[in-house]
Amino acid sequence: IDGKPDGTDFGMDEETERLESLRKPFLSLLAKAQEES
């Protein structure tokens, strides 16, 4: 995901999807906060 080949992305699809679904709204909130400041 971050382009780091450390081998942690094997069999971690469920965990990865959970992290992604948390990260996307977080990033959009972060972008909005940066626009306002």
C-alpha positions as CSV (number, residue, x, y, z in Angstrom):
1,I,0.0,0.0,0.0
2,D,2.8,2.4,0.9
3,G,5.1,0.8,-1.5
4,K,7.1,-0.8,1.3
5,P,8.0,-4.4,0.4
6,D,8.3,-5.7,3.9
7,G,6.1,-8.8,3.3
8,T,3.3,-7.8,5.6
9,D,0.8,-7.7,2.8
10,F,0.4,-11.5,2.6
11,G,-2.8,-12.8,4.0
12,M,-3.6,-9.4,5.3
13,D,-6.4,-8.4,2.9
14,E,-9.1,-8.1,5.5
15,E,-6.9,-6.0,7.8
16,T,-5.7,-3.9,4.9
17,E,-9.3,-3.2,3.8
18,R,-10.2,-2.2,7.3
19,L,-7.2,0.2,7.5
20,E,-8.1,1.6,4.1
21,S,-11.7,2.2,5.1
22,L,-10.5,4.1,8.2
23,R,-7.8,6.0,6.3
24,K,-9.9,7.4,3.5
25,P,-12.3,9.4,5.6
26,F,-9.4,10.4,7.8
27,L,-7.5,11.7,4.8
28,S,-10.5,13.6,3.5
29,L,-11.0,15.2,6.9
30,L,-7.3,16.1,7.0
31,A,-7.6,17.7,3.5
32,K,-10.6,19.7,4.6
33,A,-8.8,20.9,7.8
34,Q,-5.8,22.0,5.7
35,E,-8.1,23.9,3.3
36,E,-9.7,25.8,6.2
37,S,-6.4,26.8,7.8
